[in-house]
Amino acid sequence: MPISLTKPAKQLRRNLTDAERLLWRHLRAKQLHGLKFRRQEQIGPYIVDFICYERGIIIEADGGQHALEIEKDEERSQWLNSQGYMVLRLWNNDVLTNIEGVLETIIMQCNQAGEAPPLPGPLPRGERE
């Protein structure tokens, strides 16, 4: 049975960093292209900062401490990728000083993730099996 991270996730939601708070202000309530994001969500053994299930995109707002935890972050990202998610890592400084650029990057990634090849149309009557 997977370990529940509900209590730690709730605590993280109450104690957002300044960058997470600013980003959440723009992501919440389907404000970004009508996409629904959730914050501090448990995915397997991890709690991710933000996730859009509809597009399979996880957004991680990383502070300076992550420069020292590169291997740990890479392992985490690889596991999340193996589960079918695309992880977008953003530096807190970028979020705080260039929110418009950050939002454009998120929109671009969401659009790419949402693009699926078109389904073929129905076959003409004479070619159906």
C-alpha positions, 0 to 999 in steps of 0.5 A, a space after each residue: 500500500 502506498 504511503 499517504 503524503 496527505 498531511 505533508 501536502 496540506 502543510 506544503 499548501 499552507 506554506 508556499 514559497 513566494 515563487 509558488 504563491 505567485 505562480 499559483 495566483 496565475 494557475 489557479 481557477 483555470 486562469 491559464 488557457 482554461 487548464 486545471 492545475 492542482 498544487 502540492 499533489 501526491 504522485 507516487 512517493 513524491 509531492 509535486 508543486 503543480 500538476 495539470 493532469 489534462 496535459 500530463 505536465 508537472 511544474 516544479 518551482 526550484 529554489 537555490 537548495 536544488 542546485 545542491 540536490 541535482 541527483 535527487 531531482 534528476 532521479 525524481 524527474 526520471 521516475 515521474 517521466 516513467 509514469 508518463 508525466 513531463 516535468 518542467 523545472 523553473 527557478 524561483 528567481 525566474 518566477 519572481 522576476 519574469 512571471 510573463 516569460 514563465 507563463 509563456 513557457 508553461 503555455 508552450 509546454 502545455 500546447 506541445 503536450 496536448 498535441 495529439 496526431 489527428 485521428 483518421 477519418 472514416 473510410 469511404 463506403 466501398 473501402 470498409 471491412 
